[in-house]
Amino acid sequence: MTDLTQLEADLTGRIAAAADAAALEAVRVEALGKSGSISELLKGLGKMSPDERREQGPKINGLRDKVAAAIAEKKAALDAAELDARLASERVDLTLPPPPERKGRVHPTMQTLDEMIAVFGEMGFALAEGPDIEDDFHNFTALNFPPNHPAREMHDTFWLPPNETGERKLLRTHTSPVQIRVMQQGQNGKLPAWIAQGQAPPIRVIVPGRVYRSDSDATHTPMFHQLEGLVIDRDIHMGHLKWTLDAFTRRFFETDAVVTRFRPHHFPFTEPSCEMDVQCDRSGGSIKIGQGTDWLEILGGGMVHPNVIRNCGLDPDEWQGFAFGMGVDRLGSLKYGMPDLRDMFAADVRWLEHYGFSAFQAPNPATGLS
């Protein structure tokens, strides 16, 4: 007969000495497995006499329970020790400051402006800039505005108080004055330093910037952003203008389904002049470009008036060109579904979080615009 006391001491000693879960499992199988020492003793109960079974049965079952309890206790201790070791090795110092959270969004106007510049950059246009505070000559006279034109009045233009010489400056009402400055430099055979990669003439530039008009409603704001385009070369005609604007519109709205039409119009600085409309659907409280039967005016342009070319010191018999201008904010609102232009200047953080763009997704011809 097996000495149960000795077997218990041997098994509990080996259980206590188990260094890891694998060693403990080996002891369990040896004692309580199908062919384990305690399991064999339990199988032998059937061959004993009733008196032996009554005496040995409780002892063998008690040994099984003690060994199982010792194994469970040792397993819990090993698991706890393993967890402590992992916590120590994977410790995180919560006293350190967290990584900086990226805050801020790119304003939709700036995103739209970057997209427009990227499109015209693909076409080979250089970038030009000019002052926001202009004089009457560059803003009106050189652009063929007659002296009594309504645009010169206070209800359209923000005039500044006269300076010490009596000259009155104004906040530019369009970006077209930069065209004058570019062409004036062009007559000297070079462009100013702030025009990238330029030569003159021929001239091919775009002029983005802020402009100011005394107007405010859902589709007009006192300050807004405009992008002007100017091409001066020999043998330029309206077909070049139409192709340029059609190509821009399809690329900007990122669909070939855009349908455009050109209507006669009047601007003092272009002749002939036109406005361009895009086909759209106005149903459902939103404007969908490239579908429907409605039309929406998005920009104006035309052939540069000979008087404007002449005012800049160039010969209109030798040089011709076209010009166009479009509202950046309005095009952005059309593309991204912003119903009211005034919200773009309301400084509402909630609005910017909704419509703003990530600064890590700068538009470019390689990765797309939006």
ChimeraX attribute file (.defattr): number of C-alpha atoms within 10 A of each C-alpha:
attribute: neighborCount
match mode: 1-to-1
recipient: residues
	/A:1	4
	/A:2	8
	/A:3	7
	/A:4	15
	/A:5	10
	/A:6	9
	/A:7	15
	/A:8	17
	/A:9	12
	/A:10	11
	/A:11	21
	/A:12	17
	/A:13	12
	/A:14	17
	/A:15	23
	/A:16	13
	/A:17	12
	/A:18	19
	/A:19	12
	/A:20	15
	/A:21	14
	/A:22	10
	/A:23	13
	/A:24	21
	/A:25	16
	/A:26	14
	/A:27	19
	/A:28	20
	/A:29	14
	/A:30	16
	/A:31	21
	/A:32	16
	/A:33	15
	/A:34	11
	/A:35	13
	/A:36	15
	/A:37	17
	/A:38	22
	/A:39	18
	/A:40	14
	/A:41	19
	/A:42	15
	/A:43	10
	/A:44	12
	/A:45	16
	/A:46	11
	/A:47	9
	/A:48	12
	/A:49	10
	/A:50	12
	/A:51	9
	/A:52	11
	/A:53	16
	/A:54	12
	/A:55	11
	/A:56	17
	/A:57	19
	/A:58	11
	/A:59	14
	/A:60	18
	/A:61	15
	/A:62	12
	/A:63	18
	/A:64	20
	/A:65	12
	/A:66	15
	/A:67	22
	/A:68	16
	/A:69	12
	/A:70	18
	/A:71	22
	/A:72	15
	/A:73	14
	/A:74	20
	/A:75	18
	/A:76	13
	/A:77	13
	/A:78	17
	/A:79	14
	/A:80	12
	/A:81	13
	/A:82	14
	/A:83	12
	/A:84	12
	/A:85	12
	/A:86	11
	/A:87	11
	/A:88	10
	/A:89	9
	/A:90	9
	/A:91	9
	/A:92	9
	/A:93	7
	/A:94	7
	/A:95	6
	/A:96	7
	/A:97	7
	/A:98	7
	/A:99	6
	/A:100	6
	/A:101	6
	/A:102	8
	/A:103	8
	/A:104	13
	/A:105	17
	/A:106	18
	/A:107	19
	/A:108	20
	/A:109	20
	/A:110	16
	/A:111	23
	/A:112	24
	/A:113	23
	/A:114	18
	/A:115	23
	/A:116	24
	/A:117	21
	/A:118	22
	/A:119	22
	/A:120	22
	/A:121	16
	/A:122	11
	/A:123	13
	/A:124	13
	/A:125	22
	/A:126	20
	/A:127	19
	/A:128	24
	/A:129	19
	/A:130	18
	/A:131	13
	/A:132	18
	/A:133	15
	/A:134	19
	/A:135	18
	/A:136	18
	/A:137	14
	/A:138	17
	/A:139	24
	/A:140	23
	/A:141	17
	/A:142	22
	/A:143	25
	/A:144	21
	/A:145	19
	/A:146	13
	/A:147	10
	/A:148	8
	/A:149	11
	/A:150	12
	/A:151	15
	/A:152	19
	/A:153	12
	/A:154	11
	/A:155	12
	/A:156	15
	/A:157	19
	/A:158	18
	/A:159	19
	/A:160	12
	/A:161	11
	/A:162	11
	/A:163	9
	/A:164	7
	/A:165	6
	/A:166	8
	/A:167	11
	/A:168	14
	/A:169	18
	/A:170	19
	/A:171	20
	/A:172	25
	/A:173	26
	/A:174	24
	/A:175	27
	/A:176	26
	/A:177	26
	/A:178	24
	/A:179	28
	/A:180	22
	/A:181	18
	/A:182	25
	/A:183	26
	/A:184	21
	/A:185	17
	/A:186	22
	/A:187	15
	/A:188	12
	/A:189	12
	/A:190	15
	/A:191	22
	/A:192	15
	/A:193	9
	/A:194	11
	/A:195	16
	/A:196	13
	/A:197	12
	/A:198	21
	/A:199	15
	/A:200	18
	/A:201	21
	/A:202	17
	/A:203	20
	/A:204	24
	/A:205	27
	/A:206	27
	/A:207	23
	/A:208	27
	/A:209	19
	/A:210	18
	/A:211	20
	/A:212	22
	/A:213	20
	/A:214	15
	/A:215	13
	/A:216	12
	/A:217	10
	/A:218	10
	/A:219	13
	/A:220	17
	/A:221	20
	/A:222	16
	/A:223	17
	/A:224	22
	/A:225	20
	/A:226	23
	/A:227	22
	/A:228	25
	/A:229	23
	/A:230	26
	/A:231	23
	/A:232	22
	/A:233	16
	/A:234	14
	/A:235	11
	/A:236	15
	/A:237	14
	/A:238	16
	/A:239	8
	/A:240	14
	/A:241	19
	/A:242	18
	/A:243	11
	/A:244	13
	/A:245	17
	/A:246	18
	/A:247	15
	/A:248	17
	/A:249	21
	/A:250	16
	/A:251	20
	/A:252	21
	/A:253	19
	/A:254	14
	/A:255	11
	/A:256	12
	/A:257	12
	/A:258	18
	/A:259	16
	/A:260	20
	/A:261	15
	/A:262	16
	/A:263	11
	/A:264	12
	/A:265	15
	/A:266	14
	/A:267	18
	/A:268	18
	/A:269	24
	/A:270	24
	/A:271	17
	/A:272	17
	/A:273	23
	/A:274	21
	/A:275	19
	/A:276	22
	/A:277	18
	/A:278	22
	/A:279	21
	/A:280	20
	/A:281	18
	/A:282	16
	/A:283	10
	/A:284	7
	/A:285	9
	/A:286	13
	/A:287	22
	/A:288	17
	/A:289	21
	/A:290	18
	/A:291	16
	/A:292	13
	/A:293	10
	/A:294	15
	/A:295	18
	/A:296	17
	/A:297	15
	/A:298	18
	/A:299	20
	/A:300	23
	/A:301	30
	/A:302	25
	/A:303	24
	/A:304	26
	/A:305	23
	/A:306	19
	/A:307	19
	/A:308	22
	/A:309	25
	/A:310	16
	/A:311	18
	/A:312	19
	/A:313	16
	/A:314	20
	/A:315	14
	/A:316	17
	/A:317	11
	/A:318	9
	/A:319	18
	/A:320	21
	/A:321	26
	/A:322	25
	/A:323	24
	/A:324	24
	/A:325	22
	/A:326	21
	/A:327	22
	/A:328	26
	/A:329	24
	/A:330	22
	/A:331	22
	/A:332	23
	/A:333	19
	/A:334	17
	/A:335	17
	/A:336	14
	/A:337	14
	/A:338	20
	/A:339	16
	/A:340	13
	/A:341	19
	/A:342	19
	/A:343	14
	/A:344	21
	/A:345	12
	/A:346	10
	/A:347	10
	/A:348	10
	/A:349	12
	/A:350	9
	/A:351	14
	/A:352	18
	/A:353	15
	/A:354	9
	/A:355	16
	/A:356	18
	/A:357	18
	/A:358	14
	/A:359	14
	/A:360	8
	/A:361	13
	/A:362	16
	/A:363	20
	/A:364	17
	/A:365	12
	/A:366	7
	/A:367	9
	/A:368	15
	/A:369	20
	/A:370	17
